[in-house]
Amino acid sequence: MDNFFKKLKCYKKIKPDFILSKEKEIEDLVKETQEYRDKNFSDLNKNQPYFIKRLNRLLI
């Protein structure tokens, strides 16, 4: 259990590559979400980890 919390603390300390305001980040994410819906299935599978990473960064 202690290891879990240590990893969690380390995870929260990771800083994004670039820092944008939350509003700008959300606007970009909404725009990407709309583009994401228009793509075909193979493109979605390639971009899914990146998309989830950005979404998680907003939630933290």
Contacts in CASP RR format, 6 or more apart in sequence:
PFRMAT RR
TARGET T0000
AUTHOR 0000-0000-0000
METHOD contacts of the structure
MODEL  1
MDNFFKKLKCYKKIKPDFILSKEKEIEDLVKETQEYRDKNFSDLNKNQPY
FIKRLNRLLI
12 60 0 8 1.000
16 57 0 8 1.000
20 28 0 8 1.000
22 58 0 8 1.000
25 54 0 8 1.000
25 57 0 8 1.000
25 58 0 8 1.000
26 58 0 8 1.000
29 54 0 8 1.000
29 55 0 8 1.000
29 58 0 8 1.000
32 51 0 8 1.000
32 54 0 8 1.000
36 44 0 8 1.000
36 47 0 8 1.000
36 51 0 8 1.000
39 47 0 8 1.000
END
